Amino acid sequence: IAREGGDAFLDYMVPEAVLRFKQGFGRLIRGKRDEGLALFLDSRLVHKGYGQRFLRSLPAETRLCFDPSTFASELHAWYVARPRPRPDV
């Protein structure tokens, strides 16, 4: 890659890492009714130029929160809005 004028990190390592990231996340989703919350606490996702490539690879809605109180209120709103399974009677 370098001999051809490319950047081995950006042209090979990042795409490979994005693929593995996407595949790993995809293993968590088994069906259309699956739901959940994934936290990625790696600041490189927002502070490095290649971070958006990782975020765009996710199949679900992605929200970024930097303020702890905003995160707490969004987490609470998500949890409250979740449909609850009916108990077997």
C-alpha positions in Angstrom: 0.0 0.0 0.0 2.8 2.4 0.9 4.7 1.6 -2.3 1.6 2.6 -4.3 1.4 5.9 -2.4 -1.4 4.9 0.0 -1.6 5.0 3.8 -1.6 1.5 5.3 -3.4 2.7 8.4 -6.2 4.5 6.7 -6.4 2.4 3.6 -6.1 -1.1 5.2 -6.2 -1.1 9.0 -9.2 1.2 9.5 -11.4 -0.5 6.9 -10.6 -3.9 8.5 -11.3 -2.6 12.0 -14.6 -1.0 10.8 -15.6 -4.4 9.3 -14.9 -6.2 12.5 -16.6 -3.5 14.6 -19.7 -3.8 12.4 -19.7 -7.6 12.5 -19.3 -7.6 16.3 -22.2 -5.3 16.7 -24.3 -7.3 14.2 -23.8 -10.4 16.3 -25.7 -8.7 19.1 -28.8 -8.2 16.9 -30.5 -11.5 16.2 -34.0 -10.5 15.2 -36.2 -7.5 14.3 -37.6 -7.4 17.9 -34.2 -7.2 19.5 -33.4 -4.0 21.3 -30.8 -2.7 23.5 -28.2 0.0 24.2 -24.6 -0.1 23.3 -22.1 2.3 24.9 -18.8 3.0 23.1 -16.6 4.9 25.4 -13.7 5.4 23.0 -13.1 9.1 22.3 -11.5 8.3 19.0 -15.0 7.8 17.6 -15.5 11.5 17.8 -12.1 13.0 18.0 -10.3 11.2 15.1 -11.1 11.7 11.5 -11.7 8.0 11.0 -14.2 7.7 13.8 -17.2 8.6 11.7 -16.5 5.6 9.5 -17.1 3.4 12.6 -20.3 5.2 13.6 -21.7 5.1 10.0 -21.1 1.4 9.9 -23.6 0.8 12.7 -27.0 -0.5 11.6 -29.0 1.3 14.3 -29.6 4.8 15.3 -26.6 6.4 16.8 -26.7 9.1 19.4 -23.7 11.0 20.8 -23.9 12.3 24.3 -21.1 14.1 26.1 -23.0 15.6 29.1 -23.6 13.0 31.9 -27.0 14.5 32.8 -28.2 14.5 29.1 -27.0 10.9 28.9 -28.9 10.0 32.0 -32.1 11.6 30.9 -31.9 10.0 27.4 -31.2 6.6 28.9 -34.2 7.0 31.2 -36.5 8.1 28.4 -35.4 5.1 26.3 -36.0 2.7 29.2 -39.4 4.1 30.0 -40.5 4.0 26.4 -39.6 0.4 25.9 -42.5 -2.0 25.4 -42.8 -4.4 28.3 -43.4 -8.1 27.8 -46.7 -9.3 29.1 -46.4 -11.7 32.0 -47.8 -15.1 31.4 -51.0 -15.6 33.4 
